[in-house]
Amino acid sequence: MAELQLTDIHKSFGGFEVIKGVSLEVKSGEFMVFVGPSGCGKSTLLRLIAGLEDITAGTLSFDGQVVNGLAPSKRGIAMVFQSYALYPHMTVYDNMAFGMQLAKSNPQAIKARVESAAELLQITPYLKRLPKQLSGGQRQRVAIGRAIVRDPKVFLFDEPLSNLDAALRVATRLEIAKLHHSMNNVTMIYVTHDQVEAMTLADRICVLRDGLIEQVGTPLELYESPQSIFVAGFIGSPKMNFLNGQIAAGYGAGTVGIRSEHIEIGAGEGAWTGKVIHSENLGSDSYVYVDIGTGEPVIVREDGTRKHQPDDPISIRPMQGQVHRFDAAGKPMGRH
Amino acid sequence: MAWTYTKKAAFYLLVIVIVVESVFPFYYAILTSFKSGTSLFEVNYWPTMVSWDNYAAVFQNGSFPQNLLNSVIIATLTVALALLFAVTAAYALSRVRFRGRSLLLLTILSVSMFPQIAVLAGLFEVIRTFGLFNTIWGLIFSYTIFTLPFTVWVLTTFMRDLPLEIEEAAIVDGATPWIIITRVFMPLMWPALVTTGLLAFIAAWNEFLFALTFTSSNSTRTVPVAIALLSGASQFEIPWGTIMAASVIVTVPLVVLVLIFQRKIISGLTAGGVKG
């Protein structure tokens, strides 16, 4: 349980500035997700919070206490790494107990803590095994277990699911969400490049781009009122459709963005005509790629499984009030 | 079909040639060490007699047991020191970012290219100044110097391949660099440690030039020098039997060590080629 305060954090590697002034407040007990494209600095920011990298400028404080110079083990954090980073020569039990052993805790307390963490994650049967005898999903649980045993105030996750296959990723995502609810008021910071993970797990999302924060907000805020074209394009799947030129000018904007689920098929007032390029049928819904003469195809989501042939003529129209308008600088101008 | 057999035959013929070429000198040494008297000068390829006289003579030759003990102590301590320094240096060279790191690493590598004879005079002065002349410490000191470039280089390359995240996990767990080295890295590096340690041991065990130069009395000599200085009853007799017996005695420990650690050596030499 801790409140984090980042104030104007900078980080440079040599002459290259990676984090260019980030100020952020993470509330106690909150699940905060850092999301952004590769190279945006999200992992670096997490490592700065962990203390694995030195902060070049700015202050980082936990519960009002500045921790810039504090060693990682003294900050009350625990970290789960992308590659699990288990100690290959130690059993699952020793992996989880290592931190407490180094802190010279009493053996009974270690045993109790490891066993209750193992119980929580359902890895009790594997305590005597070596990491190489476990599957990827089990290893990731051990890594999470090792973090729990440290009884941290702040959990840090560095893309913990990217090494798992798709099915396991969904299951583990669910477990992390459950873990957050079951552990009272533990602050979690989670780094991912996958916006679906961000949307499903986060209390609040922090979208980063080129070492700067683009927007911080709840998943719905980001989805409904993105504060820039970048955030609008990054959040939501498939990507939001952006239209420039004539069509945008018609709305009095530099660029307009409409999500695929906010476009209907059918003629009517303000409809655009074009032809089908391709359609993807996912069973419950389908995505139709429509060329309306704007370069990039417009993606339209449609319920059901209606069949569209390529080159079929089609009319589409945006729903009322769902057109995001952006000015030439990429800033929002409200919806239409 | 015939061609396959010919190929196979040629292959095994080649294997036999290589094995004979490498094993025969040692085999002949063993053979000779069991002969005595004038039969030493008869050429036989199979054992004709088994006499332990030569072995008895070696151990009765005043200082040989002492020389053997010296060799064991010197080689063991050299390995221990070299590994201690090399592991800690390898950690710094592979994991700590500092200016001039690769230059330092290249310097270490180039040092290992100096021929022994080139530094002999200078090293002699150093050893005399430290008062280490004619002590086993002088030899341990010089062998450690000569072993370190190789051990540092191998362990650095090996350690560089260990995953960074494991080290970071240990840092988060509150491990100091010393704990990371001893409790996290060393268990993962056993193959490399055994390989380099054994090669260092062999080098120290067989070394001749320094051992000859830095010692002057029988009680501080190591086995290779002692063997070379074995003398017969008269100035004109070379005691082949005893020399061969002594050579067999000093070779056996190495053979045993290599056999024990064989698997580790192989995995150590191929380490880094395949991701673990």
Boltz contact constraints between the chains, C-beta under 6 A:
constraints:
  - contact:
      token1: [A, 52]
      token2: [B, 168]
      max_distance: 6.0
  - contact:
      token1: [A, 72]
      token2: [B, 171]
      max_distance: 6.0
  - contact:
      token1: [A, 72]
      token2: [B, 172]
      max_distance: 6.0
  - contact:
      token1: [A, 73]
      token2: [B, 174]
      max_distance: 6.0
  - contact:
      token1: [A, 79]
      token2: [B, 172]
      max_distance: 6.0
  - contact:
      token1: [A, 81]
      token2: [B, 165]
      max_distance: 6.0
  - contact:
      token1: [A, 83]
      token2: [B, 165]
      max_distance: 6.0
  - contact:
      token1: [A, 85]
      token2: [B, 165]
      max_distance: 6.0
  - contact:
      token1: [A, 85]
      token2: [B, 166]
      max_distance: 6.0
  - contact:
      token1: [A, 85]
      token2: [B, 169]
      max_distance: 6.0
  - contact:
      token1: [A, 87]
      token2: [B, 184]
      max_distance: 6.0
  - contact:
      token1: [A, 89]
      token2: [B, 187]
      max_distance: 6.0
  - contact:
      token1: [A, 98]
      token2: [B, 173]
      max_distance: 6.0
  - contact:
      token1: [A, 99]
      token2: [B, 173]
      max_distance: 6.0
  - contact:
      token1: [A, 99]
      token2: [B, 174]
      max_distance: 6.0
  - contact:
      token1: [A, 102]
      token2: [B, 173]
      max_distance: 6.0
  - contact:
      token1: [A, 102]
      token2: [B, 174]
      max_distance: 6.0
  - contact:
      token1: [A, 102]
      token2: [B, 175]
      max_distance: 6.0
  - contact:
      token1: [A, 103]
      token2: [B, 174]
      max_distance: 6.0
